[in-house]
Amino acid sequence: MFMWLLLLVTVFYASLACVVSERCFADAQSQLERAESYEKNGDYEQAEMLYQEIVADYPDADHALLAQKNLVVVYYETGRLIESDQTFNRLRTEFSSNPELPSALASIAREYDLLKDFAESERVYRKIVNDYPNISLALRAQKEVALMCIRQNKVLAHELNKLISLHQQQGSLDLAHALFEIGQQYEEDPEKLNQATDIYRRVVEAHSDLDGFYAGRARLSIPKCKILSYIKAGKHGEVLPAVDEMLENFRGEEFLPEVILDIGRRYRDKGFRCEQEGFDDEAEKFLGKAIPIWKRVIEEWPDTEDAADAYFFSAVCYESLGEQEMARDHYKKIIANWPKYRAAGKIQFMLEHGVKDVHLQECRAAR
């Protein structure tokens, strides 16, 4: 009888503990969501107060880790850099045994990146690499260190060697992907096309057997960089012949349409920038040069979504050039052949009501 009574008491208190624990979890989650809402809406004072309460009231819960992590960013965004740094150090010390700490640090690094503070982002990613060199997140962190170095015009050789070493130590097969992203970052700067080409060559030469996907994309990116260098140097007469040569040499490659679209995008973006700065003649020149490149996509892959993109991008350029009939003709082709295209509703509205430029922002954002 006594044993049964003891068992019942044990079960009762265990159940009570579970209920209390679940209630605490729910309360902490609710507070965290409220605090994040305040932060999102710019009410940093209320967000800070709630985050601090969570850290104090639920020190052993993951919610406290998240609250402390968010406090680092709140202090940074409100210009309290010393407090932000102190909170960051407490985060690393007080939650050192929490397996979610590396992910929290990576989240802070991403926030700094979004805020364009590449030096701070690099600093946090380096701490992840140094403190957790044997976890998979270290590979991504080291790649991000390399990307931050490119954005800050730092020498990259040491970071590349470290990236390669980490991948080898962990037996990772994802190095080609990481290197390809580094090449893409270089490629976005017209002054760094040679560095991009070197990275792409490394991917092709060293990783074709291990990762044919990214090696294939890198193989296309090498001649693409050459074409981009023609655009940078003002050798516009070389561009279309080089595009045609790519079409001949790489016919059948999966990502070739995407690459050709992107080459046209570079002209389009130059045209839009000139337009915004009031250089209308230059804008017309660059926008006009984008259209024949996209025409190649329409001719080579007429029934694909890539062709729909080419029609769409061309239509917006025609609008900017004042050629409204050509723009409408291209829009109509999209509606007729790709009724589920992402901008089909807006295009239909424009055609019915005669509104211009309703998707200009979409086109500029599209890649």
N, C-alpha and C positions, 0 to 999 in steps of 0.2 A: 504493500500500500504506500509506504513511504517513497519507494522508488518511482511509483507512478506519479505521485505528487511532485516529486523533484523534476521528473521529465516534463510534466505539464507547465511548471514554473519556468523551466529552461526554454521551452517552446514559446511561451508567452513573451518572455523578454527578448528572445531572438526576433519574434514577429514585430514587437514594438520598436526594436532597433532598426529593422528594415523600413518600417513606416516613417520613423524619424529621419532616417538617411534619405529616403525618397523625397520627403518633404523639403529637406535641406537642399537637395539637388535641384528640386523644382524652384525653390526660392532663389537660389544662386543663379540658375539659368534665367529666371525672369529678370533679376536685377541686371545681369550681364546684357541681356537684350535691350533693356531700357537704356542702359549706359551707352551702348553702341548706337542706339537711335539718337540720343542726345549728341553724341560725337558727330554722327553723320550730318545732323542739322546745324552743326556749328556751335552748339551750346556746350562748350568745353568745361565750363565751371561745374555744371550738373553732372557731366560725364565723369570728370575727375573725382567728384565726391562719391559717386556710386562705385567706381572702380576701387577706390580706397577702402570703402566699406566691404566690398567682396573680398579683398585681400586680407582684411582684418578678421572678418567673420567666418571665412571658409578657407583657412590657410592650407588645408590638406587636399583641397579639391582642385581639379584641373581648371575650374573657373577662376581660381586665384591666379594661376599661371597666365591665363588669357587676359585677366584684368591688369595684371602687372605689365604684361607685354603691351597692352593698349595704352597704359599710362606713359610708357616710353615715348610713344608717338604723339600723344596729346601734349606732353611737355615740349616736345620738339616743335610741333606745329604752332604752339603759343609762344615760341621764342625763349623758353626756359631751358636752355641747353644744358646748364650744369645739373639741374634736376633730372633732365632726361638721361644724362650720362650716369648719374648716381642710381637712378631707377633701373637702368640697363644692367649695371653691375650687381645690384641686389637680385635682379631676375636670375642672372647666371649663378649667383651664390646660393640663394634660398631655394631654388628649384633645380639644383644640379643633379639630383637623383631622379627627376621626372623625365621619363622617356620622350615626352613631347617637347622638351626644351629646344632641341635642334630645329624642329619645325617652327617653333615660336620665334626663334632668332631669324630664321629665313624669312618669316613674315615681316619682321621689322626691316630687314634688308630690302625687301620688295617695296615697302612703303617709302623708304629713302629714295629708291630708284624712281618711283612715281613722282616724288617731289623734286626730282632732278638733282639730288645731292649724291652724286656718284661716288664721291670720296667716302661718305659715311656708309653707303651701301657696300662698297668694297671692304671697308673696315670690318663690318659685321660678317660678311661672307668669309673673310679670312679667319675670323675667330671660329667659325663652324669647321673650316678645313683643319685648323690647328688643334681644336679640341676633340673633333670626332672624325679623324682621318679614315676610319675603317667602316663607316656607314655609307650607304649609297648617296645620301644627301650631300656628302662631302664632294662627290663628283660634280653635282650640279652647282654647288657653291663655288668650286674652283673654276668652272666654266664661267660663272657670273663674274668672278674676279677678273678673268680675262676680258670679258665684255666691258666691265667698268674701266679697265685700263685703256681699252681702245677709245672709249668715250672721253677719257681724260688725256688722250694723246701720249700715253706712257709706253715705254718699250715693253714688248710682250714676250720676248724669248723665254725668260725664266718661268713665266706663268704657264706657257705652253708646255714646257718640259715637265713642270709639276703636274699639270693636267694629265699628260701622257703617263707619267709615273704612277699616279693614283689609280688610273684605269687599269694599268698592268698589275698593280698590287692587289686590286679587288677582282681581277679576272673579268673585268667588264667588257662586253662586246659593243658598247654604246659610244665608243670614242669617235667614230666617224660622224655620228649625229652631232656631238658636241663641237667638233672641229668645223662642221658645215655651218653651224649657227655662228661661230666666230667669223667665218668667211663672209656670211651674210651681213654681219655688223660692219665689217670693213667695207663691204660693197656699197653700203648706204652713203658713204663719204666718197665723192668723186676723186678726192686727193689720195685715197687709199686703195685704189683698184689693183695696184700691183701686189699689195699685201694680201688682198682677197684672193687673187689668182694663185699666189704661192700656197695659201691654205687649201684651196680647192685641189691643186695638184697633189698636195700631200694626201688628201683623202682618196683621190683616184689611185695613186701609186701604191699606197700602203694598205688600203682597206677594201679594194674591189672584191676580194675573195670572202671577206668577213661580213661586209655590209653592202651588198649590191645596190640597195635602195638609195642610200646617201651618196655612194660613189657615182651612181648614175646621175643624180642631181648635180653633183659637183662637176661631172664631165660636161654637162650643159652650161654650167656657170662660167667655165673658163672662156669660151668664145663670147659669152654674154658680156663679161668684163671688158673684153677687147672692144666690143661695140659701144659700151658705155664710155670707154676712153675716147672713141671717135666723137661722141656727143660732147664730152667735156672739152675736147680740143677744137670743137667747131668744124670737124671734118664730116659735115652732114652728108656729103655725097658718097661717103663710104658706108653709111649705115644700112641702107636697104640692100645693097649687094651682099653685105655681110650677113644680114638676116636671111636672105635667100640661100646663102651658102650653108647656114645652120640648118635650114629646112631640108636641104639636100643631104647633108652629112649625118643628120640625126633623125631622119624620118622614122617614125615608129616609136620614138622615145615618149614615155608616158607624160612627162612634165614639159615637153617642148611647147605646147600651146601656152602654158602658164608663163614660161620664160619670155616668149614673144610678146604676150600681153604686158609683161612688166617692163620690157624695153620701151614700148609705147607709153607706158605710164610715166617714164622719166621725162619724155618730151612734154607730156600733158602737165606734169607738175611744174616744169620750168615755165610753161605757158601761163598757168594759173598764177604763179609767183609774179611774173612780169605784169600780168593783168592787175593784180592787187597793188603793185607799185606804180602803176600808171604808164608802163611802157607798152602801149597798145600794139605798136608795130612788131615788137619782139614777141609779144604774146601770140599774135596771129601766126607768126612764123613757126613757133614751136608747136602750137596746137595743130596747125596744118600738117606738120611732119609726123605727128602721132597717128593720124588717121590711116595713111597707107600701110603702116606697120600692122595695125589691127585688121586691115583688109586682108592681109595674108592669113590671119587666123580664120576669118570668115570663109576664105576660099579653100583652105586646107582641111578645116574641120567644120563644115557647114551645119551639121545637125547636132552640135554639142553645146553644152552650157558655156564653154569657152567662146563660141561664136556669139552667143547671146550677150556675154560681157563685152565683146568687141563691138557689137552693134550699139550697146548702151553707152560705152565710153565715147564712141565716135559721135553719137547723137548729141551728147552734152557739149563736145567740142564744136560741132556744127552750130549749136545754139550760140555759143560764145563768139563764133565767127560771123553770126548774123545770117546763116544759111538755114532758115527755119524749115523750108520744105524738105531739105535733106535730113534734118533732124527728125521731122515728123515721119518721114519714110522709114527711117531706121527704127523709130519707136514702134511703128505699126508692125514691122517684121517681128519684133520681140513679142508683141501681143498675139500675133497670128501663130507663131511657131513655139513660143515658150510661155503659155498662159499662166504658169505657176512661177514664173521668174520672180525673184525677191522684190523687185520694184514694180511689178505688173500693175498693182492697184493704183499707184501714183501715176504711172504712165497713162493708164486708161483715163484717169481724172484729167490729166493735162490735155490729152487728145480731145476729150469731150468738151472741155471748158476753155481751151486755148491758153492755158497758163504755161508760162515759161520757167525753166530752171528749177522745177520743184525738186529735182533729185541731184542738184549740183553737189550738195554736201555728201550725199551717198557715193557719188562717183569719185569725189576727192578722197573719200575714206576707203574706197574699195582697193584691194590689192590683187 
